[in-house]
Amino acid sequence: MKNFISVSDLNEEDIYKLLIKAEYYRENDFSLAEQLFVANLFFEPSTRTKMSFTVAERKLGLEVLDFHSESSSVLKGETLYDTAKTFESIGANMLVIRHQSDDWSKELKNLSIPVINAGAGKADHPTQCMLDLLTIYQEYGTLDGLNIAIVGDIKHSRVARSNVCALQKLGAEVYLCAAPGFEDEELEVPYISLDQAVEICDVIMLLRIQHERHLHKAETSNYLDMYGLTKEREQRMKKHAIIMHPAPVNRGVEIDTDLVECSRSRIFKQMTNGVYVRMAIMMHLLEEWGTINENYFKEYQ
Ligand code: CP
């Protein structure tokens, strides 16, 4: 794996190796001695992904090149490719990119530094997926055989697409729950109601309505009662089952606000795990490219 673009590029062994590496960074402090630069190129808004990459980079001792598309030469018409080549030319050792296009990575095949996908349109959000997998793995010690429901605006969700792919690869039984119009028939996964899902699932993974990807703003006044996780539905979840959400959360829409921080919720733990997973992914790529020496990692290999 030379770039981290899609979970569809990973096999089961790749995924578990990264999860174990992330656990290593959760338990151990580690900082590189040499000066290396990482550029965070975010062309879409982000709080969690951008900031957890920044924390992960600083924990690893990497120099962070921050970039704000709204005050950059993108406004003069510079393309993504030329922006990326610019950072490569001035000495960036790795690029982290979020962009509204589903397939922006295809433009960047000729770079000589690793690229990490921090969100590609509606198509893929592989680092979010990895932190979701880590959170479930910490809970159950495996993904195999778990019943997992992904609930919400499936049609517009890159998180849903990445997670369906990875969870099925790891042997989970995946279900989708969506309000009419939010289904995506291209995903080969059974649809069930949230009322069914709470009775059988080990993980209820909620998604927000992605208003920014809709042509017309969706009506949300009855959404919680009809399609969201109410306190009444939470009461019917299996005793050990957990609630997840990639956030940002629309409190009171897809989830009752009181459930966001309830004992079943792993929503903020997911964010914490994002730092460790991103450390693991960045270090893995720097090793793969020979930018750093593998001997740094003898302890857990
Ligand atoms: N979960 C997630 O991608 O959040 P941000 O959009 O804030 O990065």
Residues whose N, C-alpha, C, O or C-beta is under 5 A from the ligand:
A	BS01	CP	P45 S46 T47 R48 T49 K50 P246 A247 P248
